[in-house]
């Protein structure tokens, strides 16, 4: 497999699948440029190496037709600023005669952004038209680089099919995807101990696959968030009005049984911050998680749980975090998640490898301004989960095969 590190892009027209699916405000300004920054090393390598970079991406979910609010022209200002004010060319379509002419006239060292791929249904909805669409995207280019890990689990024209139009020597992953794969493989395959997985969020059913895959290789499993109460009720605890998947009680017990068989220590929150309603201004009280008062619901972990979890994290050599400890979007219920973020930063300082993945966990790390204090923050929530569950990602297979 070709590696970007030692590839010579001199004189090459390079089409790069980036993930510029970024949030915009009402003035069409980028409000979180994390994904743009993630693509910079690959873009910089290409243009500084004497190549020309042609960038393609999704933005939002348009209904397979052009919509002003989803135009990729809105990201050009942010991209240019990160590249020192460099001029960025823009094609108002991603295929067609005009886009092809702009590709052909692009000079080495220049950057061209193509319009939103999802303005064409052939990108991901029209299965019969995907191959022809991918061929048009590839036309006028010499090399294909996939650096959009966040969409690697989707079989789209720009990720899974376009690679077929390039030889093995002229298609590769960008620096971002390489970093993602290396980080996840370190968590899955490393023999360093202790290894801890922190799983939060609402539903056990969303995390069962990744928990099952990790159990044979981890030492500690910390569970938080709404799914806590499915485990608590399965063991006979009182959960009040807390979130619970009633049809997953046996599944929760099975996870606990398999953890014991694999000598994995499971840490459930012992105490919680409860609310009388799901509201930022709700009344609160504190109880043991298995003694939640009637009419109340657990929305964050308590001080005792924070202390226990933080100690486990700080004694670990490898830590994966996926999912918040509570409803951290509401200030009253954000402390548990923030304290776990701080514990991860502390563990990293002490030499642990820490991988943060999933939109809410990443948001929590960013909210606490700790992204540069942990080992790696993944850009792909769904893709990261599927890769770590052992599933084959179409965007990865297209280049690795």
Rosetta blueprint (number, residue, H / E / L):
1 X L
2 X E
3 X L
4 X H
5 X H
6 X H
7 X L
8 X L
9 X L
10 X L
11 X L
12 X L
13 X E
14 X E
15 X E
16 X E
17 X E
18 X L
19 X L
20 X L
21 X L
22 X L
23 X L
24 X E
25 X L
26 X L
27 X L
28 X L
29 X L
30 X E
31 X L
32 X L
33 X L
34 X H
35 X H
36 X H
37 X H
38 X H
39 X H
40 X H
41 X H
42 X H
43 X H
44 X H
45 X H
46 X H
47 X H
48 X H
49 X L
50 X L
51 X L
52 X E
53 X E
54 X E
55 X E
56 X E
57 X L
58 X L
59 X L
60 X L
61 X L
62 X L
63 X L
64 X L
65 X L
66 X L
67 X L
68 X H
69 X H
70 X H
71 X L
72 X H
73 X H
74 X H
75 X H
76 X H
77 X H
78 X H
79 X H
80 X H
81 X H
82 X H
83 X L
84 X L
85 X L
86 X L
87 X L
88 X L
89 X E
90 X E
91 X E
92 X L
93 X L
94 X L
95 X L
96 X L
97 X H
98 X H
99 X H
100 X H
101 X H
102 X H
103 X H
104 X H
105 X H
106 X L
107 X L
108 X L
109 X L
110 X L
111 X E
112 X E
113 X E
114 X E
115 X L
116 X L
117 X H
118 X H
119 X H
120 X L
121 X H
122 X H
123 X H
124 X L
125 X L
126 X L
127 X H
128 X H
129 X H
130 X H
131 X H
132 X H
133 X H
134 X H
135 X H
136 X H
137 X H
138 X H
139 X L
140 X L
141 X L
142 X L
143 X E
144 X E
145 X E
146 X E
147 X L
148 X L
149 X H
150 X H
151 X H
152 X L
153 X L
154 X L
155 X L
156 X L
157 X H
158 X H
159 X H
160 X H
161 X H
162 X H
163 X H
164 X H
165 X H
166 X L
167 X L
168 X H
169 X H
170 X H
171 X E
172 X E
173 X E
174 X L
175 X H
176 X H
177 X H
178 X H
179 X H
180 X H
181 X H
182 X H
183 X H
184 X H
185 X H
186 X H
187 X H
188 X H
189 X H
190 X L
191 X L
192 X L
193 X L
194 X L
195 X E
196 X E
197 X E
198 X E
199 X E
200 X L
201 X L
202 X L
203 X L
204 X H
205 X H
206 X H
207 X H
208 X H
209 X H
210 X H
211 X H
212 X H
213 X H
214 X H
215 X L
216 X L
217 X L
218 X L
219 X L
220 X E
221 X E
222 X E
223 X E
224 X L
225 X L
226 X L
227 X L
228 X H
229 X H
230 X H
231 X H
232 X H
233 X H
234 X H
235 X L
236 X L
237 X L
238 X E
239 X L
240 X L
241 X L
242 X L
243 X L
244 X L
245 X L
246 X H
247 X H
248 X H
249 X H
250 X H
251 X H
252 X H
253 X H
254 X H
255 X H
256 X H
257 X H
258 X H
259 X H
260 X H
261 X H
262 X L
263 X L
264 X L
265 X E
266 X E
267 X E
268 X E
269 X L
270 X L
271 X E
272 X E
273 X E
274 X E
275 X E
276 X L
277 X L
278 X L
279 X L
280 X L
281 X L
282 X L
283 X L
284 X E
285 X E
286 X E
287 X E
288 X E
289 X L
290 X L
291 X E
292 X L
293 X L
294 X L
295 X L
296 X L
297 X E
298 X E
299 X E
300 X E
301 X E
302 X L
303 X H
304 X H
305 X H
306 X H
307 X H
308 X H
309 X H
310 X H
311 X H
312 X H
313 X H
314 X H
315 X L
316 X L
317 X L
318 X E
319 X E
320 X E
321 X E
322 X E
323 X L
324 X L
325 X L
326 X L
327 X L
328 X L
329 X L
330 X L
331 X H
332 X H
333 X H
334 X L
335 X H
336 X H
337 X H
338 X H
339 X H
340 X H
341 X H
342 X H
343 X H
344 X H
345 X H
346 X H
347 X H
348 X H
349 X H
350 X L
351 X L
352 X L
353 X E
354 X E
355 X E
356 X E
357 X L
358 X L
359 X H
360 X H
361 X H
362 X H
363 X H
364 X H
365 X H
366 X H
367 X H
368 X L
369 X L
370 X L
371 X H
372 X H
373 X H
374 X L
375 X L
376 X E
377 X E
378 X L
379 X L
380 X L
381 X H
382 X H
383 X H
384 X H
385 X H
386 X H
387 X H
388 X H
389 X L
390 X L
391 X L
392 X L
393 X L
394 X H
395 X H
396 X H
397 X H
398 X H
399 X H
400 X H
401 X L
